[in-house]
Amino acid sequence: MDLADTPANEHAYGRPGTATDLKSSYPQARVLGLVECGTHAVTGAVVSGSSASGHELYPALQGSRGNRFVL
């Protein structure tokens, strides 16, 4: 998810890049969500920096209960 181009967002979430040190135009956050199939209601979400993987975020999402969001 692209975020506003501010120093605070860049520090908190980072900018994904390439092996040649090219950085993206905007800071980016990684969001992993748990969505109910019938209503498409978001029942949980985890937000982290752009370098995190879904495998790293899943345990925090698994521990969330109800409509609580883990940041």
HUCOR-V223386 format. One record per backbone hydrogen bond with DSSP energy under -0.5 kcal/mol. CO is the residue of the C=O (numbers start at 1). NH is the residue of the N-H. If there is no record, write none. Layout:
co,nh
CO,NH
CO,NH
//
This chain:
co,nh
1,29
4,6
6,10
7,11
8,12
9,13
9,14
10,14
13,50
14,28
16,24
18,21
22,18
27,3
28,50
29,31
30,48
31,33
32,46
33,35
34,43
34,44
36,40
41,36
41,43
44,34
45,70
46,32
48,30
49,52
53,57
54,58
55,59
57,60
57,61
58,62
59,63
61,64
65,68
68,45
69,71
70,47
//
